[in-house]
């Protein structure tokens, strides 16, 4: 596939037909085989690791639906995550996450981008696995995460003066829990488009078994 291609996926039976349009004007059709079994791919990792940006691209390449859990919760509750935290507290939000994991993984052929804290609760990771999900941890170095999150204004946990120190401390606390929950660890340091293409190629080639 061309590196600068715009891609739209059309799942047909067990094949994924990929139409690739280059910004230079050329176009082509190719297809990749897809397993008949339903795919349930769960992306976890620290804030800013690229779960949503990689996930939406990966879903298109695989012909799956994409669900951003935070946006799903916001749309269902009619409130932003920040407002939920402010009005009801973090414990209430975490309970919503637990309910949501079961809901979104009841669907077939889906790529789910979890919130940064979702799989820290062992119950959520267990629910994901029992629902047939495969959990992938997008691992990004702390310096890169700090750069990505330095100007962020929509993450309640980061609304504090010691943001950089807090990111480092929180990452150290969460890292072993991501590893414990995940079936596979993915190097998330590359650009989202490149990473999604590599990820989809590896999935379709069976590198990660049945997902």
PyMOL CGO cylinders between C-alpha atoms (Angstrom):
from pymol import cmd
from pymol.cgo import CYLINDER

trace = [
    CYLINDER, 0.00, 0.00, 0.00, 1.25, 3.49, -0.81, 0.3, 1, 1, 1, 1, 1, 1,
    CYLINDER, 1.25, 3.49, -0.81, 2.69, 5.27, 2.20, 0.3, 1, 1, 1, 1, 1, 1,
    CYLINDER, 2.69, 5.27, 2.20, 0.61, 8.42, 1.72, 0.3, 1, 1, 1, 1, 1, 1,
    CYLINDER, 0.61, 8.42, 1.72, -2.58, 6.65, 0.73, 0.3, 1, 1, 1, 1, 1, 1,
    CYLINDER, -2.58, 6.65, 0.73, -6.08, 7.50, 1.94, 0.3, 1, 1, 1, 1, 1, 1,
    CYLINDER, -6.08, 7.50, 1.94, -7.72, 4.17, 2.71, 0.3, 1, 1, 1, 1, 1, 1,
    CYLINDER, -7.72, 4.17, 2.71, -11.32, 2.98, 2.84, 0.3, 1, 1, 1, 1, 1, 1,
    CYLINDER, -11.32, 2.98, 2.84, -12.06, -0.65, 3.69, 0.3, 1, 1, 1, 1, 1, 1,
    CYLINDER, -12.06, -0.65, 3.69, -14.92, -2.73, 2.35, 0.3, 1, 1, 1, 1, 1, 1,
    CYLINDER, -14.92, -2.73, 2.35, -15.35, -6.08, 4.16, 0.3, 1, 1, 1, 1, 1, 1,
    CYLINDER, -15.35, -6.08, 4.16, -16.84, -8.64, 1.74, 0.3, 1, 1, 1, 1, 1, 1,
    CYLINDER, -16.84, -8.64, 1.74, -17.38, -12.17, 3.08, 0.3, 1, 1, 1, 1, 1, 1,
    CYLINDER, -17.38, -12.17, 3.08, -13.96, -13.26, 4.39, 0.3, 1, 1, 1, 1, 1, 1,
    CYLINDER, -13.96, -13.26, 4.39, -11.97, -10.70, 2.40, 0.3, 1, 1, 1, 1, 1, 1,
    CYLINDER, -11.97, -10.70, 2.40, -11.16, -7.09, 3.01, 0.3, 1, 1, 1, 1, 1, 1,
    CYLINDER, -11.16, -7.09, 3.01, -11.02, -5.04, -0.17, 0.3, 1, 1, 1, 1, 1, 1,
    CYLINDER, -11.02, -5.04, -0.17, -8.83, -1.98, 0.21, 0.3, 1, 1, 1, 1, 1, 1,
    CYLINDER, -8.83, -1.98, 0.21, -9.12, 1.01, -2.07, 0.3, 1, 1, 1, 1, 1, 1,
    CYLINDER, -9.12, 1.01, -2.07, -6.01, 3.15, -1.93, 0.3, 1, 1, 1, 1, 1, 1,
    CYLINDER, -6.01, 3.15, -1.93, -5.98, 6.64, -3.44, 0.3, 1, 1, 1, 1, 1, 1,
    CYLINDER, -5.98, 6.64, -3.44, -2.60, 8.35, -3.61, 0.3, 1, 1, 1, 1, 1, 1,
    CYLINDER, -2.60, 8.35, -3.61, -2.36, 12.10, -3.23, 0.3, 1, 1, 1, 1, 1, 1,
    CYLINDER, -2.36, 12.10, -3.23, -0.28, 11.92, -6.41, 0.3, 1, 1, 1, 1, 1, 1,
    CYLINDER, -0.28, 11.92, -6.41, -3.37, 10.79, -8.30, 0.3, 1, 1, 1, 1, 1, 1,
    CYLINDER, -3.37, 10.79, -8.30, -2.88, 7.05, -8.77, 0.3, 1, 1, 1, 1, 1, 1,
    CYLINDER, -2.88, 7.05, -8.77, -5.24, 4.43, -7.38, 0.3, 1, 1, 1, 1, 1, 1,
    CYLINDER, -5.24, 4.43, -7.38, -5.43, 0.68, -6.98, 0.3, 1, 1, 1, 1, 1, 1,
    CYLINDER, -5.43, 0.68, -6.98, -7.52, -2.10, -5.49, 0.3, 1, 1, 1, 1, 1, 1,
    CYLINDER, -7.52, -2.10, -5.49, -6.00, -4.89, -3.43, 0.3, 1, 1, 1, 1, 1, 1,
    CYLINDER, -6.00, -4.89, -3.43, -7.48, -7.38, -0.99, 0.3, 1, 1, 1, 1, 1, 1,
    CYLINDER, -7.48, -7.38, -0.99, -6.35, -9.09, 2.14, 0.3, 1, 1, 1, 1, 1, 1,
    CYLINDER, -6.35, -9.09, 2.14, -7.78, -12.25, 3.65, 0.3, 1, 1, 1, 1, 1, 1,
    CYLINDER, -7.78, -12.25, 3.65, -9.56, -11.85, 6.97, 0.3, 1, 1, 1, 1, 1, 1,
    CYLINDER, -9.56, -11.85, 6.97, -10.39, -14.66, 9.37, 0.3, 1, 1, 1, 1, 1, 1,
    CYLINDER, -10.39, -14.66, 9.37, -14.06, -15.62, 9.58, 0.3, 1, 1, 1, 1, 1, 1,
    CYLINDER, -14.06, -15.62, 9.58, -14.01, -15.38, 13.38, 0.3, 1, 1, 1, 1, 1, 1,
    CYLINDER, -14.01, -15.38, 13.38, -15.06, -12.13, 15.00, 0.3, 1, 1, 1, 1, 1, 1,
    CYLINDER, -15.06, -12.13, 15.00, -12.23, -9.77, 15.92, 0.3, 1, 1, 1, 1, 1, 1,
    CYLINDER, -12.23, -9.77, 15.92, -12.32, -8.07, 19.31, 0.3, 1, 1, 1, 1, 1, 1,
    CYLINDER, -12.32, -8.07, 19.31, -9.22, -5.91, 19.71, 0.3, 1, 1, 1, 1, 1, 1,
    CYLINDER, -9.22, -5.91, 19.71, -8.74, -3.92, 22.92, 0.3, 1, 1, 1, 1, 1, 1,
    CYLINDER, -8.74, -3.92, 22.92, -6.11, -1.18, 23.04, 0.3, 1, 1, 1, 1, 1, 1,
    CYLINDER, -6.11, -1.18, 23.04, -4.84, -0.11, 26.45, 0.3, 1, 1, 1, 1, 1, 1,
    CYLINDER, -4.84, -0.11, 26.45, -2.09, 2.17, 27.67, 0.3, 1, 1, 1, 1, 1, 1,
    CYLINDER, -2.09, 2.17, 27.67, -1.25, 5.45, 29.35, 0.3, 1, 1, 1, 1, 1, 1,
    CYLINDER, -1.25, 5.45, 29.35, -2.91, 8.74, 28.43, 0.3, 1, 1, 1, 1, 1, 1,
    CYLINDER, -2.91, 8.74, 28.43, -1.51, 10.05, 25.16, 0.3, 1, 1, 1, 1, 1, 1,
    CYLINDER, -1.51, 10.05, 25.16, -0.13, 6.71, 23.93, 0.3, 1, 1, 1, 1, 1, 1,
    CYLINDER, -0.13, 6.71, 23.93, -2.27, 6.84, 20.77, 0.3, 1, 1, 1, 1, 1, 1,
    CYLINDER, -2.27, 6.84, 20.77, -5.06, 4.37, 21.52, 0.3, 1, 1, 1, 1, 1, 1,
    CYLINDER, -5.06, 4.37, 21.52, -7.71, 6.39, 19.67, 0.3, 1, 1, 1, 1, 1, 1,
    CYLINDER, -7.71, 6.39, 19.67, -5.57, 7.68, 16.79, 0.3, 1, 1, 1, 1, 1, 1,
    CYLINDER, -5.57, 7.68, 16.79, -4.15, 4.21, 16.11, 0.3, 1, 1, 1, 1, 1, 1,
    CYLINDER, -4.15, 4.21, 16.11, -7.43, 2.44, 16.86, 0.3, 1, 1, 1, 1, 1, 1,
    CYLINDER, -7.43, 2.44, 16.86, -9.59, 4.31, 14.38, 0.3, 1, 1, 1, 1, 1, 1,
    CYLINDER, -9.59, 4.31, 14.38, -7.06, 3.71, 11.60, 0.3, 1, 1, 1, 1, 1, 1,
    CYLINDER, -7.06, 3.71, 11.60, -6.67, 0.05, 12.55, 0.3, 1, 1, 1, 1, 1, 1,
    CYLINDER, -6.67, 0.05, 12.55, -10.45, -0.47, 12.52, 0.3, 1, 1, 1, 1, 1, 1,
    CYLINDER, -10.45, -0.47, 12.52, -10.69, 0.95, 9.00, 0.3, 1, 1, 1, 1, 1, 1,
    CYLINDER, -10.69, 0.95, 9.00, -7.93, -1.32, 7.76, 0.3, 1, 1, 1, 1, 1, 1,
    CYLINDER, -7.93, -1.32, 7.76, -9.54, -4.40, 9.30, 0.3, 1, 1, 1, 1, 1, 1,
    CYLINDER, -9.54, -4.40, 9.30, -13.11, -3.55, 8.33, 0.3, 1, 1, 1, 1, 1, 1,
    CYLINDER, -13.11, -3.55, 8.33, -14.16, -3.36, 11.99, 0.3, 1, 1, 1, 1, 1, 1,
    CYLINDER, -14.16, -3.36, 11.99, -16.18, -0.88, 14.02, 0.3, 1, 1, 1, 1, 1, 1,
    CYLINDER, -16.18, -0.88, 14.02, -14.24, 1.48, 16.27, 0.3, 1, 1, 1, 1, 1, 1,
    CYLINDER, -14.24, 1.48, 16.27, -15.28, 2.52, 19.78, 0.3, 1, 1, 1, 1, 1, 1,
    CYLINDER, -15.28, 2.52, 19.78, -13.49, 5.09, 21.91, 0.3, 1, 1, 1, 1, 1, 1,
    CYLINDER, -13.49, 5.09, 21.91, -14.66, 4.17, 25.40, 0.3, 1, 1, 1, 1, 1, 1,
    CYLINDER, -14.66, 4.17, 25.40, -14.37, 7.68, 26.83, 0.3, 1, 1, 1, 1, 1, 1,
    CYLINDER, -14.37, 7.68, 26.83, -16.44, 9.14, 23.97, 0.3, 1, 1, 1, 1, 1, 1,
    CYLINDER, -16.44, 9.14, 23.97, -18.92, 6.26, 24.31, 0.3, 1, 1, 1, 1, 1, 1,
    CYLINDER, -18.92, 6.26, 24.31, -19.39, 7.08, 28.00, 0.3, 1, 1, 1, 1, 1, 1,
    CYLINDER, -19.39, 7.08, 28.00, -19.73, 10.80, 27.25, 0.3, 1, 1, 1, 1, 1, 1,
    CYLINDER, -19.73, 10.80, 27.25, -22.37, 10.22, 24.58, 0.3, 1, 1, 1, 1, 1, 1,
    CYLINDER, -22.37, 10.22, 24.58, -24.33, 7.77, 26.71, 0.3, 1, 1, 1, 1, 1, 1,
    CYLINDER, -24.33, 7.77, 26.71, -24.25, 9.91, 29.86, 0.3, 1, 1, 1, 1, 1, 1,
    CYLINDER, -24.25, 9.91, 29.86, -24.65, 13.26, 28.11, 0.3, 1, 1, 1, 1, 1, 1,
    CYLINDER, -24.65, 13.26, 28.11, -21.69, 14.65, 30.07, 0.3, 1, 1, 1, 1, 1, 1,
    CYLINDER, -21.69, 14.65, 30.07, -17.99, 15.11, 29.44, 0.3, 1, 1, 1, 1, 1, 1,
    CYLINDER, -17.99, 15.11, 29.44, -15.49, 13.00, 31.38, 0.3, 1, 1, 1, 1, 1, 1,
    CYLINDER, -15.49, 13.00, 31.38, -14.31, 16.16, 33.13, 0.3, 1, 1, 1, 1, 1, 1,
    CYLINDER, -14.31, 16.16, 33.13, -17.87, 16.92, 34.25, 0.3, 1, 1, 1, 1, 1, 1,
    CYLINDER, -17.87, 16.92, 34.25, -18.44, 13.35, 35.46, 0.3, 1, 1, 1, 1, 1, 1,
    CYLINDER, -18.44, 13.35, 35.46, -15.25, 13.59, 37.55, 0.3, 1, 1, 1, 1, 1, 1,
    CYLINDER, -15.25, 13.59, 37.55, -16.26, 16.99, 38.94, 0.3, 1, 1, 1, 1, 1, 1,
    CYLINDER, -16.26, 16.99, 38.94, -19.86, 16.09, 39.76, 0.3, 1, 1, 1, 1, 1, 1,
    CYLINDER, -19.86, 16.09, 39.76, -19.64, 12.44, 40.80, 0.3, 1, 1, 1, 1, 1, 1,
    CYLINDER, -19.64, 12.44, 40.80, -15.98, 11.68, 41.41, 0.3, 1, 1, 1, 1, 1, 1,
    CYLINDER, -15.98, 11.68, 41.41, -13.47, 9.22, 39.98, 0.3, 1, 1, 1, 1, 1, 1,
    CYLINDER, -13.47, 9.22, 39.98, -14.98, 6.16, 41.69, 0.3, 1, 1, 1, 1, 1, 1,
    CYLINDER, -14.98, 6.16, 41.69, -18.29, 6.73, 39.92, 0.3, 1, 1, 1, 1, 1, 1,
    CYLINDER, -18.29, 6.73, 39.92, -16.51, 7.10, 36.58, 0.3, 1, 1, 1, 1, 1, 1,
    CYLINDER, -16.51, 7.10, 36.58, -14.57, 3.88, 37.13, 0.3, 1, 1, 1, 1, 1, 1,
    CYLINDER, -14.57, 3.88, 37.13, -17.87, 2.06, 37.77, 0.3, 1, 1, 1, 1, 1, 1,
    CYLINDER, -17.87, 2.06, 37.77, -19.15, 3.39, 34.44, 0.3, 1, 1, 1, 1, 1, 1,
    CYLINDER, -19.15, 3.39, 34.44, -16.01, 2.04, 32.77, 0.3, 1, 1, 1, 1, 1, 1,
    CYLINDER, -16.01, 2.04, 32.77, -16.66, -1.43, 34.16, 0.3, 1, 1, 1, 1, 1, 1,
    CYLINDER, -16.66, -1.43, 34.16, -20.21, -1.46, 32.78, 0.3, 1, 1, 1, 1, 1, 1,
    CYLINDER, -20.21, -1.46, 32.78, -19.00, -0.11, 29.46, 0.3, 1, 1, 1, 1, 1, 1,
    CYLINDER, -19.00, -0.11, 29.46, -16.33, -2.78, 28.91, 0.3, 1, 1, 1, 1, 1, 1,
    CYLINDER, -16.33, -2.78, 28.91, -19.00, -5.49, 28.92, 0.3, 1, 1, 1, 1, 1, 1,
    CYLINDER, -19.00, -5.49, 28.92, -21.29, -3.45, 26.65, 0.3, 1, 1, 1, 1, 1, 1,
    CYLINDER, -21.29, -3.45, 26.65, -18.80, -2.62, 23.92, 0.3, 1, 1, 1, 1, 1, 1,
    CYLINDER, -18.80, -2.62, 23.92, -17.27, -6.11, 23.80, 0.3, 1, 1, 1, 1, 1, 1,
    CYLINDER, -17.27, -6.11, 23.80, -20.71, -7.64, 23.34, 0.3, 1, 1, 1, 1, 1, 1,
    CYLINDER, -20.71, -7.64, 23.34, -20.36, -6.39, 19.75, 0.3, 1, 1, 1, 1, 1, 1,
    CYLINDER, -20.36, -6.39, 19.75, -18.69, -8.31, 16.91, 0.3, 1, 1, 1, 1, 1, 1,
    CYLINDER, -18.69, -8.31, 16.91, -15.66, -7.19, 14.88, 0.3, 1, 1, 1, 1, 1, 1,
    CYLINDER, -15.66, -7.19, 14.88, -14.68, -4.20, 16.97, 0.3, 1, 1, 1, 1, 1, 1,
    CYLINDER, -14.68, -4.20, 16.97, -11.57, -2.25, 17.91, 0.3, 1, 1, 1, 1, 1, 1,
    CYLINDER, -11.57, -2.25, 17.91, -11.92, -0.65, 21.34, 0.3, 1, 1, 1, 1, 1, 1,
    CYLINDER, -11.92, -0.65, 21.34, -9.71, 2.16, 22.67, 0.3, 1, 1, 1, 1, 1, 1,
    CYLINDER, -9.71, 2.16, 22.67, -9.88, 1.97, 26.47, 0.3, 1, 1, 1, 1, 1, 1,
    CYLINDER, -9.88, 1.97, 26.47, -9.41, 4.88, 28.79, 0.3, 1, 1, 1, 1, 1, 1,
    CYLINDER, -9.41, 4.88, 28.79, -5.99, 5.15, 30.39, 0.3, 1, 1, 1, 1, 1, 1,
    CYLINDER, -5.99, 5.15, 30.39, -7.22, 3.63, 33.65, 0.3, 1, 1, 1, 1, 1, 1,
    CYLINDER, -7.22, 3.63, 33.65, -9.65, 1.01, 32.37, 0.3, 1, 1, 1, 1, 1, 1,
    CYLINDER, -9.65, 1.01, 32.37, -7.55, -2.15, 32.59, 0.3, 1, 1, 1, 1, 1, 1,
    CYLINDER, -7.55, -2.15, 32.59, -6.01, -1.14, 35.93, 0.3, 1, 1, 1, 1, 1, 1,
    CYLINDER, -6.01, -1.14, 35.93, -9.09, -2.80, 37.42, 0.3, 1, 1, 1, 1, 1, 1,
    CYLINDER, -9.09, -2.80, 37.42, -8.48, -6.56, 37.07, 0.3, 1, 1, 1, 1, 1, 1,
    CYLINDER, -8.48, -6.56, 37.07, -12.25, -7.07, 36.72, 0.3, 1, 1, 1, 1, 1, 1,
    CYLINDER, -12.25, -7.07, 36.72, -12.24, -5.03, 33.49, 0.3, 1, 1, 1, 1, 1, 1,
    CYLINDER, -12.24, -5.03, 33.49, -9.34, -6.98, 32.02, 0.3, 1, 1, 1, 1, 1, 1,
    CYLINDER, -9.34, -6.98, 32.02, -11.01, -10.26, 32.97, 0.3, 1, 1, 1, 1, 1, 1,
    CYLINDER, -11.01, -10.26, 32.97, -14.29, -9.12, 31.41, 0.3, 1, 1, 1, 1, 1, 1,
    CYLINDER, -14.29, -9.12, 31.41, -12.48, -8.18, 28.20, 0.3, 1, 1, 1, 1, 1, 1,
    CYLINDER, -12.48, -8.18, 28.20, -10.86, -11.62, 28.01, 0.3, 1, 1, 1, 1, 1, 1,
    CYLINDER, -10.86, -11.62, 28.01, -14.05, -13.49, 28.89, 0.3, 1, 1, 1, 1, 1, 1,
    CYLINDER, -14.05, -13.49, 28.89, -15.85, -11.55, 26.14, 0.3, 1, 1, 1, 1, 1, 1,
    CYLINDER, -15.85, -11.55, 26.14, -13.31, -12.83, 23.59, 0.3, 1, 1, 1, 1, 1, 1,
    CYLINDER, -13.31, -12.83, 23.59, -11.15, -9.72, 23.52, 0.3, 1, 1, 1, 1, 1, 1,
    CYLINDER, -11.15, -9.72, 23.52, -7.40, -9.62, 22.98, 0.3, 1, 1, 1, 1, 1, 1,
    CYLINDER, -7.40, -9.62, 22.98, -5.68, -6.80, 24.89, 0.3, 1, 1, 1, 1, 1, 1,
    CYLINDER, -5.68, -6.80, 24.89, -2.78, -4.90, 23.31, 0.3, 1, 1, 1, 1, 1, 1,
    CYLINDER, -2.78, -4.90, 23.31, -0.70, -2.48, 25.38, 0.3, 1, 1, 1, 1, 1, 1,
    CYLINDER, -0.70, -2.48, 25.38, 0.59, 0.50, 23.36, 0.3, 1, 1, 1, 1, 1, 1,
    CYLINDER, 0.59, 0.50, 23.36, 3.89, 1.20, 25.09, 0.3, 1, 1, 1, 1, 1, 1,
    CYLINDER, 3.89, 1.20, 25.09, 5.25, 4.73, 24.65, 0.3, 1, 1, 1, 1, 1, 1,
    CYLINDER, 5.25, 4.73, 24.65, 8.30, 6.14, 26.53, 0.3, 1, 1, 1, 1, 1, 1,
    CYLINDER, 8.30, 6.14, 26.53, 7.59, 8.66, 29.27, 0.3, 1, 1, 1, 1, 1, 1,
    CYLINDER, 7.59, 8.66, 29.27, 9.44, 11.57, 27.56, 0.3, 1, 1, 1, 1, 1, 1,
    CYLINDER, 9.44, 11.57, 27.56, 7.22, 11.17, 24.49, 0.3, 1, 1, 1, 1, 1, 1,
    CYLINDER, 7.22, 11.17, 24.49, 4.11, 11.01, 26.66, 0.3, 1, 1, 1, 1, 1, 1,
    CYLINDER, 4.11, 11.01, 26.66, 5.12, 14.21, 28.45, 0.3, 1, 1, 1, 1, 1, 1,
    CYLINDER, 5.12, 14.21, 28.45, 5.55, 15.99, 25.13, 0.3, 1, 1, 1, 1, 1, 1,
    CYLINDER, 5.55, 15.99, 25.13, 2.16, 14.81, 23.88, 0.3, 1, 1, 1, 1, 1, 1,
    CYLINDER, 2.16, 14.81, 23.88, 0.36, 15.74, 27.11, 0.3, 1, 1, 1, 1, 1, 1,
    CYLINDER, 0.36, 15.74, 27.11, 2.05, 19.01, 28.03, 0.3, 1, 1, 1, 1, 1, 1,
    CYLINDER, 2.05, 19.01, 28.03, -0.73, 21.20, 26.62, 0.3, 1, 1, 1, 1, 1, 1,
    CYLINDER, -0.73, 21.20, 26.62, -3.66, 18.85, 27.20, 0.3, 1, 1, 1, 1, 1, 1,
    CYLINDER, -3.66, 18.85, 27.20, -6.75, 20.50, 28.71, 0.3, 1, 1, 1, 1, 1, 1,
    CYLINDER, -6.75, 20.50, 28.71, -9.36, 17.71, 28.63, 0.3, 1, 1, 1, 1, 1, 1,
    CYLINDER, -9.36, 17.71, 28.63, -7.88, 15.14, 31.05, 0.3, 1, 1, 1, 1, 1, 1,
    CYLINDER, -7.88, 15.14, 31.05, -9.08, 15.72, 34.64, 0.3, 1, 1, 1, 1, 1, 1,
    CYLINDER, -9.08, 15.72, 34.64, -6.16, 13.88, 36.25, 0.3, 1, 1, 1, 1, 1, 1,
    CYLINDER, -6.16, 13.88, 36.25, -3.67, 16.25, 34.60, 0.3, 1, 1, 1, 1, 1, 1,
    CYLINDER, -3.67, 16.25, 34.60, -5.27, 19.48, 35.74, 0.3, 1, 1, 1, 1, 1, 1,
    CYLINDER, -5.27, 19.48, 35.74, -2.55, 20.22, 38.32, 0.3, 1, 1, 1, 1, 1, 1,
    CYLINDER, -2.55, 20.22, 38.32, 0.58, 22.42, 38.52, 0.3, 1, 1, 1, 1, 1, 1,
    CYLINDER, 0.58, 22.42, 38.52, 3.02, 19.50, 38.83, 0.3, 1, 1, 1, 1, 1, 1,
    CYLINDER, 3.02, 19.50, 38.83, 1.82, 17.83, 35.63, 0.3, 1, 1, 1, 1, 1, 1,
    CYLINDER, 1.82, 17.83, 35.63, 5.18, 16.55, 34.38, 0.3, 1, 1, 1, 1, 1, 1,
    CYLINDER, 5.18, 16.55, 34.38, 6.18, 15.03, 37.71, 0.3, 1, 1, 1, 1, 1, 1,
    CYLINDER, 6.18, 15.03, 37.71, 2.70, 13.54, 38.08, 0.3, 1, 1, 1, 1, 1, 1,
    CYLINDER, 2.70, 13.54, 38.08, 2.85, 11.91, 34.64, 0.3, 1, 1, 1, 1, 1, 1,
    CYLINDER, 2.85, 11.91, 34.64, 6.13, 10.25, 35.55, 0.3, 1, 1, 1, 1, 1, 1,
    CYLINDER, 6.13, 10.25, 35.55, 4.85, 9.04, 38.93, 0.3, 1, 1, 1, 1, 1, 1,
    CYLINDER, 4.85, 9.04, 38.93, 1.51, 7.80, 37.59, 0.3, 1, 1, 1, 1, 1, 1,
    CYLINDER, 1.51, 7.80, 37.59, 3.14, 6.01, 34.66, 0.3, 1, 1, 1, 1, 1, 1,
    CYLINDER, 3.14, 6.01, 34.66, 5.48, 4.18, 37.05, 0.3, 1, 1, 1, 1, 1, 1,
    CYLINDER, 5.48, 4.18, 37.05, 2.47, 3.04, 39.09, 0.3, 1, 1, 1, 1, 1, 1,
    CYLINDER, 2.47, 3.04, 39.09, 0.41, 1.95, 36.10, 0.3, 1, 1, 1, 1, 1, 1,
    CYLINDER, 0.41, 1.95, 36.10, 3.06, 0.36, 33.89, 0.3, 1, 1, 1, 1, 1, 1,
    CYLINDER, 3.06, 0.36, 33.89, 3.20, -3.06, 35.60, 0.3, 1, 1, 1, 1, 1, 1,
    CYLINDER, 3.20, -3.06, 35.60, -0.61, -3.20, 35.62, 0.3, 1, 1, 1, 1, 1, 1,
    CYLINDER, -0.61, -3.20, 35.62, -0.74, -2.61, 31.85, 0.3, 1, 1, 1, 1, 1, 1,
    CYLINDER, -0.74, -2.61, 31.85, 1.76, -5.42, 31.39, 0.3, 1, 1, 1, 1, 1, 1,
    CYLINDER, 1.76, -5.42, 31.39, -0.28, -7.72, 33.63, 0.3, 1, 1, 1, 1, 1, 1,
    CYLINDER, -0.28, -7.72, 33.63, -3.52, -7.05, 31.72, 0.3, 1, 1, 1, 1, 1, 1,
    CYLINDER, -3.52, -7.05, 31.72, -2.13, -7.22, 28.19, 0.3, 1, 1, 1, 1, 1, 1,
    CYLINDER, -2.13, -7.22, 28.19, -1.82, -10.24, 25.94, 0.3, 1, 1, 1, 1, 1, 1,
    CYLINDER, -1.82, -10.24, 25.94, 0.71, -8.40, 23.75, 0.3, 1, 1, 1, 1, 1, 1,
    CYLINDER, 0.71, -8.40, 23.75, 2.88, -5.29, 24.04, 0.3, 1, 1, 1, 1, 1, 1,
    CYLINDER, 2.88, -5.29, 24.04, 3.17, -3.01, 21.00, 0.3, 1, 1, 1, 1, 1, 1,
    CYLINDER, 3.17, -3.01, 21.00, 5.85, -0.34, 20.53, 0.3, 1, 1, 1, 1, 1, 1,
    CYLINDER, 5.85, -0.34, 20.53, 3.67, 2.76, 20.26, 0.3, 1, 1, 1, 1, 1, 1,
    CYLINDER, 3.67, 2.76, 20.26, 6.45, 5.22, 19.46, 0.3, 1, 1, 1, 1, 1, 1,
    CYLINDER, 6.45, 5.22, 19.46, 5.86, 5.32, 15.69, 0.3, 1, 1, 1, 1, 1, 1,
    CYLINDER, 5.86, 5.32, 15.69, 3.36, 7.60, 13.88, 0.3, 1, 1, 1, 1, 1, 1,
    CYLINDER, 3.36, 7.60, 13.88, -0.27, 6.38, 14.14, 0.3, 1, 1, 1, 1, 1, 1,
    CYLINDER, -0.27, 6.38, 14.14, -0.73, 5.72, 10.41, 0.3, 1, 1, 1, 1, 1, 1,
    CYLINDER, -0.73, 5.72, 10.41, 2.44, 3.66, 10.13, 0.3, 1, 1, 1, 1, 1, 1,
    CYLINDER, 2.44, 3.66, 10.13, 1.69, 1.80, 13.34, 0.3, 1, 1, 1, 1, 1, 1,
    CYLINDER, 1.69, 1.80, 13.34, -1.88, 0.96, 12.29, 0.3, 1, 1, 1, 1, 1, 1,
    CYLINDER, -1.88, 0.96, 12.29, -0.72, -0.43, 8.93, 0.3, 1, 1, 1, 1, 1, 1,
    CYLINDER, -0.72, -0.43, 8.93, 2.00, -2.55, 10.54, 0.3, 1, 1, 1, 1, 1, 1,
    CYLINDER, 2.00, -2.55, 10.54, -0.42, -3.68, 13.24, 0.3, 1, 1, 1, 1, 1, 1,
    CYLINDER, -0.42, -3.68, 13.24, -3.11, -4.71, 10.72, 0.3, 1, 1, 1, 1, 1, 1,
    CYLINDER, -3.11, -4.71, 10.72, -0.58, -6.56, 8.56, 0.3, 1, 1, 1, 1, 1, 1,
    CYLINDER, -0.58, -6.56, 8.56, 0.64, -8.51, 11.58, 0.3, 1, 1, 1, 1, 1, 1,
    CYLINDER, 0.64, -8.51, 11.58, -2.90, -9.34, 12.71, 0.3, 1, 1, 1, 1, 1, 1,
    CYLINDER, -2.90, -9.34, 12.71, -3.96, -10.56, 9.28, 0.3, 1, 1, 1, 1, 1, 1,
    CYLINDER, -3.96, -10.56, 9.28, -0.76, -12.58, 8.97, 0.3, 1, 1, 1, 1, 1, 1,
    CYLINDER, -0.76, -12.58, 8.97, -1.66, -14.39, 12.21, 0.3, 1, 1, 1, 1, 1, 1,
    CYLINDER, -1.66, -14.39, 12.21, 1.21, -13.01, 14.30, 0.3, 1, 1, 1, 1, 1, 1,
    CYLINDER, 1.21, -13.01, 14.30, -1.09, -12.63, 17.29, 0.3, 1, 1, 1, 1, 1, 1,
    CYLINDER, -1.09, -12.63, 17.29, -3.15, -15.78, 16.73, 0.3, 1, 1, 1, 1, 1, 1,
    CYLINDER, -3.15, -15.78, 16.73, -6.93, -15.44, 16.92, 0.3, 1, 1, 1, 1, 1, 1,
    CYLINDER, -6.93, -15.44, 16.92, -7.92, -11.88, 17.90, 0.3, 1, 1, 1, 1, 1, 1,
]
cmd.load_cgo(trace, "trace")
